[in-house]
């Protein structure tokens, strides 16, 4: 292989030297969890999710 992009002895030096910053606490759930909760609300329980949910009556699944 012709050459390389920098020597491997220099790999990771900048990241090691950077001070660790604490992550901020999430104010919303992780997207995977949020999507699962929305699935359960929409398809299992038959509810409307979101801001417009208050203006719609709950859907009755399996009826007409």
Secondary structure as the mmCIF struct_conf table of DSSP 4:
data_model
#
loop_
_struct_conf.conf_type_id
_struct_conf.id
_struct_conf.beg_label_comp_id
_struct_conf.beg_label_asym_id
_struct_conf.beg_label_seq_id
_struct_conf.end_label_comp_id
_struct_conf.end_label_asym_id
_struct_conf.end_label_seq_id
BEND BEND1 UNK A 5 UNK A 6
HELX_RH_3T_P HELX_RH_3T_P1 UNK A 8 UNK A 10
TURN_TY1_P TURN_TY1_P1 UNK A 11 UNK A 12
HELX_RH_AL_P HELX_RH_AL_P1 UNK A 13 UNK A 17
BEND BEND2 UNK A 18 UNK A 18
HELX_LH_PP_P HELX_LH_PP_P1 UNK A 19 UNK A 20
HELX_LH_PP_P HELX_LH_PP_P2 UNK A 22 UNK A 26
BEND BEND3 UNK A 27 UNK A 28
HELX_RH_AL_P HELX_RH_AL_P2 UNK A 31 UNK A 39
HELX_RH_PI_P HELX_RH_PI_P1 UNK A 40 UNK A 44
BEND BEND4 UNK A 45 UNK A 45
HELX_LH_PP_P HELX_LH_PP_P3 UNK A 47 UNK A 49
BEND BEND5 UNK A 50 UNK A 50
HELX_RH_3T_P HELX_RH_3T_P2 UNK A 51 UNK A 55
BEND BEND6 UNK A 56 UNK A 56
HELX_LH_PP_P HELX_LH_PP_P4 UNK A 57 UNK A 59
TURN_TY1_P TURN_TY1_P2 UNK A 61 UNK A 62
#
